[in-house]
């Protein structure tokens, strides 16, 4: 996940900017998600939908956290907001 556009602590509703690791395409994902941070990796399950104002979005039914395994993914993860004070 690249960025959290919106997240409600009360309801868990989130709007995310996501990058597909396989195709490198960027897209918007929406749904009720736990607390999430840019740089984390998830496998998202859901359906594509079209919002009349915001366009094509992926509506998330479920998100499964994935541990980073490549060197680049580990560096990105450790450089994320989750780990304040770690600079690479």
Rosetta constraint file for C-alpha pairs under 8 A:
AtomPair CA 1 CA 16 HARMONIC 7.16 0.50
AtomPair CA 1 CA 17 HARMONIC 6.32 0.50
AtomPair CA 1 CA 18 HARMONIC 4.47 0.50
AtomPair CA 1 CA 19 HARMONIC 6.06 0.50
AtomPair CA 1 CA 37 HARMONIC 7.66 0.50
AtomPair CA 1 CA 38 HARMONIC 5.42 0.50
AtomPair CA 1 CA 39 HARMONIC 5.64 0.50
AtomPair CA 1 CA 40 HARMONIC 5.82 0.50
AtomPair CA 1 CA 41 HARMONIC 6.09 0.50
AtomPair CA 1 CA 42 HARMONIC 7.37 0.50
AtomPair CA 2 CA 16 HARMONIC 7.59 0.50
AtomPair CA 2 CA 17 HARMONIC 5.50 0.50
AtomPair CA 2 CA 18 HARMONIC 5.34 0.50
AtomPair CA 2 CA 19 HARMONIC 6.48 0.50
AtomPair CA 2 CA 38 HARMONIC 5.10 0.50
AtomPair CA 2 CA 39 HARMONIC 6.05 0.50
AtomPair CA 3 CA 16 HARMONIC 5.85 0.50
AtomPair CA 3 CA 17 HARMONIC 5.05 0.50
AtomPair CA 3 CA 18 HARMONIC 7.06 0.50
AtomPair CA 3 CA 37 HARMONIC 7.52 0.50
AtomPair CA 3 CA 38 HARMONIC 5.04 0.50
AtomPair CA 3 CA 39 HARMONIC 7.96 0.50
AtomPair CA 4 CA 14 HARMONIC 7.38 0.50
AtomPair CA 4 CA 15 HARMONIC 6.31 0.50
AtomPair CA 4 CA 16 HARMONIC 4.67 0.50
AtomPair CA 4 CA 17 HARMONIC 6.34 0.50
AtomPair CA 4 CA 36 HARMONIC 7.80 0.50
AtomPair CA 4 CA 37 HARMONIC 7.09 0.50
AtomPair CA 4 CA 38 HARMONIC 6.60 0.50
AtomPair CA 5 CA 14 HARMONIC 7.53 0.50
AtomPair CA 5 CA 15 HARMONIC 5.34 0.50
AtomPair CA 5 CA 16 HARMONIC 5.37 0.50
AtomPair CA 5 CA 17 HARMONIC 6.78 0.50
AtomPair CA 6 CA 13 HARMONIC 7.87 0.50
AtomPair CA 6 CA 14 HARMONIC 5.34 0.50
AtomPair CA 6 CA 15 HARMONIC 5.01 0.50
AtomPair CA 6 CA 16 HARMONIC 6.97 0.50
AtomPair CA 7 CA 12 HARMONIC 6.42 0.50
AtomPair CA 7 CA 13 HARMONIC 5.67 0.50
AtomPair CA 7 CA 14 HARMONIC 4.25 0.50
AtomPair CA 7 CA 15 HARMONIC 6.51 0.50
AtomPair CA 8 CA 12 HARMONIC 5.09 0.50
AtomPair CA 8 CA 13 HARMONIC 5.38 0.50
AtomPair CA 8 CA 14 HARMONIC 6.51 0.50
AtomPair CA 9 CA 13 HARMONIC 7.85 0.50
AtomPair CA 9 CA 35 HARMONIC 7.89 0.50
AtomPair CA 11 CA 32 HARMONIC 7.30 0.50
AtomPair CA 12 CA 31 HARMONIC 7.99 0.50
AtomPair CA 12 CA 32 HARMONIC 4.97 0.50
AtomPair CA 12 CA 33 HARMONIC 5.47 0.50
AtomPair CA 12 CA 34 HARMONIC 6.11 0.50
AtomPair CA 12 CA 35 HARMONIC 7.45 0.50
AtomPair CA 13 CA 30 HARMONIC 7.39 0.50
AtomPair CA 13 CA 31 HARMONIC 5.49 0.50
AtomPair CA 13 CA 32 HARMONIC 4.26 0.50
AtomPair CA 13 CA 33 HARMONIC 6.20 0.50
AtomPair CA 14 CA 30 HARMONIC 5.59 0.50
AtomPair CA 14 CA 31 HARMONIC 5.55 0.50
AtomPair CA 14 CA 32 HARMONIC 6.02 0.50
AtomPair CA 14 CA 33 HARMONIC 6.25 0.50
AtomPair CA 15 CA 28 HARMONIC 6.92 0.50
AtomPair CA 15 CA 29 HARMONIC 5.83 0.50
AtomPair CA 15 CA 30 HARMONIC 4.59 0.50
AtomPair CA 15 CA 31 HARMONIC 6.94 0.50
AtomPair CA 16 CA 28 HARMONIC 5.63 0.50
AtomPair CA 16 CA 29 HARMONIC 5.14 0.50
AtomPair CA 16 CA 30 HARMONIC 6.32 0.50
AtomPair CA 17 CA 26 HARMONIC 6.96 0.50
AtomPair CA 17 CA 27 HARMONIC 5.91 0.50
AtomPair CA 17 CA 28 HARMONIC 4.87 0.50
AtomPair CA 17 CA 29 HARMONIC 6.49 0.50
AtomPair CA 18 CA 26 HARMONIC 5.56 0.50
AtomPair CA 18 CA 27 HARMONIC 5.38 0.50
AtomPair CA 18 CA 28 HARMONIC 6.03 0.50
AtomPair CA 18 CA 29 HARMONIC 6.71 0.50
AtomPair CA 19 CA 24 HARMONIC 5.85 0.50
AtomPair CA 19 CA 25 HARMONIC 5.57 0.50
AtomPair CA 19 CA 26 HARMONIC 4.33 0.50
AtomPair CA 19 CA 27 HARMONIC 6.43 0.50
AtomPair CA 20 CA 24 HARMONIC 4.93 0.50
AtomPair CA 20 CA 25 HARMONIC 5.33 0.50
AtomPair CA 20 CA 26 HARMONIC 6.30 0.50
AtomPair CA 20 CA 27 HARMONIC 7.94 0.50
AtomPair CA 21 CA 25 HARMONIC 7.87 0.50
AtomPair CA 27 CA 57 HARMONIC 6.81 0.50
AtomPair CA 27 CA 58 HARMONIC 7.58 0.50
AtomPair CA 28 CA 56 HARMONIC 7.55 0.50
AtomPair CA 28 CA 57 HARMONIC 5.12 0.50
AtomPair CA 28 CA 58 HARMONIC 6.26 0.50
AtomPair CA 29 CA 57 HARMONIC 5.56 0.50
AtomPair CA 29 CA 58 HARMONIC 4.55 0.50
AtomPair CA 29 CA 59 HARMONIC 5.87 0.50
AtomPair CA 29 CA 60 HARMONIC 6.53 0.50
AtomPair CA 30 CA 57 HARMONIC 7.04 0.50
AtomPair CA 30 CA 58 HARMONIC 6.28 0.50
AtomPair CA 30 CA 59 HARMONIC 5.10 0.50
AtomPair CA 30 CA 60 HARMONIC 5.85 0.50
AtomPair CA 31 CA 59 HARMONIC 5.86 0.50
AtomPair CA 31 CA 60 HARMONIC 5.01 0.50
AtomPair CA 31 CA 61 HARMONIC 6.81 0.50
AtomPair CA 32 CA 60 HARMONIC 7.49 0.50
AtomPair CA 32 CA 61 HARMONIC 7.74 0.50
AtomPair CA 33 CA 62 HARMONIC 7.80 0.50
AtomPair CA 33 CA 63 HARMONIC 7.27 0.50
AtomPair CA 36 CA 40 HARMONIC 7.30 0.50
AtomPair CA 37 CA 80 HARMONIC 7.58 0.50
AtomPair CA 37 CA 81 HARMONIC 6.83 0.50
AtomPair CA 37 CA 82 HARMONIC 6.69 0.50
AtomPair CA 38 CA 80 HARMONIC 6.29 0.50
AtomPair CA 38 CA 81 HARMONIC 6.90 0.50
AtomPair CA 39 CA 76 HARMONIC 6.01 0.50
AtomPair CA 39 CA 77 HARMONIC 5.05 0.50
AtomPair CA 39 CA 79 HARMONIC 7.77 0.50
AtomPair CA 39 CA 80 HARMONIC 5.32 0.50
AtomPair CA 39 CA 81 HARMONIC 7.83 0.50
AtomPair CA 40 CA 65 HARMONIC 7.64 0.50
AtomPair CA 40 CA 66 HARMONIC 7.82 0.50
AtomPair CA 40 CA 77 HARMONIC 6.09 0.50
AtomPair CA 40 CA 80 HARMONIC 7.89 0.50
AtomPair CA 41 CA 65 HARMONIC 6.00 0.50
AtomPair CA 41 CA 66 HARMONIC 5.23 0.50
AtomPair CA 41 CA 67 HARMONIC 6.77 0.50
AtomPair CA 41 CA 68 HARMONIC 6.92 0.50
AtomPair CA 42 CA 63 HARMONIC 6.01 0.50
AtomPair CA 42 CA 64 HARMONIC 5.32 0.50
AtomPair CA 42 CA 65 HARMONIC 4.46 0.50
AtomPair CA 42 CA 66 HARMONIC 5.21 0.50
AtomPair CA 43 CA 63 HARMONIC 5.72 0.50
AtomPair CA 43 CA 64 HARMONIC 5.17 0.50
AtomPair CA 43 CA 65 HARMONIC 6.53 0.50
AtomPair CA 43 CA 66 HARMONIC 6.79 0.50
AtomPair CA 44 CA 60 HARMONIC 6.33 0.50
AtomPair CA 44 CA 61 HARMONIC 7.70 0.50
AtomPair CA 44 CA 62 HARMONIC 6.04 0.50
AtomPair CA 44 CA 63 HARMONIC 4.64 0.50
AtomPair CA 44 CA 64 HARMONIC 6.56 0.50
AtomPair CA 45 CA 60 HARMONIC 5.74 0.50
AtomPair CA 45 CA 61 HARMONIC 5.68 0.50
AtomPair CA 45 CA 62 HARMONIC 5.15 0.50
AtomPair CA 45 CA 63 HARMONIC 6.26 0.50
AtomPair CA 46 CA 58 HARMONIC 6.81 0.50
AtomPair CA 46 CA 59 HARMONIC 5.52 0.50
AtomPair CA 46 CA 60 HARMONIC 4.52 0.50
AtomPair CA 46 CA 61 HARMONIC 4.78 0.50
AtomPair CA 46 CA 62 HARMONIC 6.77 0.50
AtomPair CA 47 CA 58 HARMONIC 5.76 0.50
AtomPair CA 47 CA 59 HARMONIC 5.37 0.50
AtomPair CA 47 CA 60 HARMONIC 6.83 0.50
AtomPair CA 47 CA 61 HARMONIC 7.89 0.50
AtomPair CA 48 CA 56 HARMONIC 7.06 0.50
AtomPair CA 48 CA 57 HARMONIC 5.85 0.50
AtomPair CA 48 CA 58 HARMONIC 4.51 0.50
AtomPair CA 48 CA 59 HARMONIC 6.02 0.50
AtomPair CA 49 CA 56 HARMONIC 5.82 0.50
AtomPair CA 49 CA 57 HARMONIC 5.43 0.50
AtomPair CA 49 CA 58 HARMONIC 6.13 0.50
AtomPair CA 49 CA 59 HARMONIC 6.61 0.50
AtomPair CA 50 CA 54 HARMONIC 7.78 0.50
AtomPair CA 50 CA 55 HARMONIC 5.22 0.50
AtomPair CA 50 CA 56 HARMONIC 4.42 0.50
AtomPair CA 50 CA 57 HARMONIC 6.05 0.50
AtomPair CA 51 CA 55 HARMONIC 4.77 0.50
AtomPair CA 51 CA 56 HARMONIC 6.17 0.50
AtomPair CA 51 CA 57 HARMONIC 6.99 0.50
AtomPair CA 68 CA 73 HARMONIC 5.26 0.50
AtomPair CA 68 CA 74 HARMONIC 5.37 0.50
AtomPair CA 68 CA 77 HARMONIC 7.24 0.50
AtomPair CA 69 CA 73 HARMONIC 6.44 0.50
AtomPair CA 69 CA 74 HARMONIC 6.46 0.50
AtomPair CA 70 CA 74 HARMONIC 6.13 0.50
AtomPair CA 71 CA 75 HARMONIC 6.20 0.50
AtomPair CA 72 CA 76 HARMONIC 6.16 0.50
AtomPair CA 73 CA 77 HARMONIC 6.05 0.50
AtomPair CA 74 CA 78 HARMONIC 6.09 0.50
AtomPair CA 75 CA 79 HARMONIC 5.99 0.50
AtomPair CA 75 CA 88 HARMONIC 7.50 0.50
AtomPair CA 76 CA 80 HARMONIC 6.24 0.50
AtomPair CA 78 CA 82 HARMONIC 7.58 0.50
AtomPair CA 78 CA 83 HARMONIC 6.21 0.50
AtomPair CA 78 CA 86 HARMONIC 7.01 0.50
AtomPair CA 79 CA 83 HARMONIC 6.73 0.50
AtomPair CA 79 CA 86 HARMONIC 6.25 0.50
AtomPair CA 79 CA 87 HARMONIC 6.18 0.50
AtomPair CA 79 CA 88 HARMONIC 6.64 0.50
AtomPair CA 80 CA 84 HARMONIC 7.81 0.50
